[in-house]
Amino acid sequence: MRIILTGSFSVGKTSVMRELKKQLSNISFLDEVARDLILSQNKKPEQMEVHEQEDFQKKILFTQMYQESFTSCFVSDRGVIDTLAYTKDLDMYERVYDMIEDYIHLSPYTHVFFIPKEFPLVDDGVRNTDEEFQIEIENRVLEILRKLEIKHIPLTGSVEKRVQTVLEHIKSCM
């Protein structure tokens, strides 16, 4: 099973993941790569020069692909789709799109859960706080899912309801 939680920043992916960890013991969990990189370099992407943003997105993409390639059964807080959404304004977008398209066809996700923006953005000290950008990223993720013809399941409501939806969809695979 290869499961990703996708959507814009600060929509609750990590909260869902945290609850799934409590209920699923026979599966690996891949934490969000971007958050760890932001914390390790102590610099938010919106504070970076363009070449730094490209390097940052490459690190996220290759780290995500590396983690996924060595884990056959996982739930991931984000996936390569999310990285692609953040590269849209960078010169590397077309190259990354082609690479991700090939990657997804070779190593498809079994379940893609999309979490839309439902609640006000919360400043966690790490994430961007621009709500317009949050909505832009959500639209980019949806566009990528559509272009790559990736079936996805929306997760809405409370964290508990979202977790219940995930468990209902994956129970036949367990």
Secondary structure, DSSP 8 states (H G I E B T S, - for coil): -EEEEESSTTSSHHHHHHHHHHH--SSEEE--HHHHHHHHHT--GGGS-HHHHHHHHHHHHHHHHHHHHT-SSEEEES-HHHHHHHTTTSTTHHHHHHHHHHHHHHS--SEEEE----S-----SSS---HHHHHHHHHHHHHHHHHTT---EE--SSHHHHHHHHHHHHGGG-
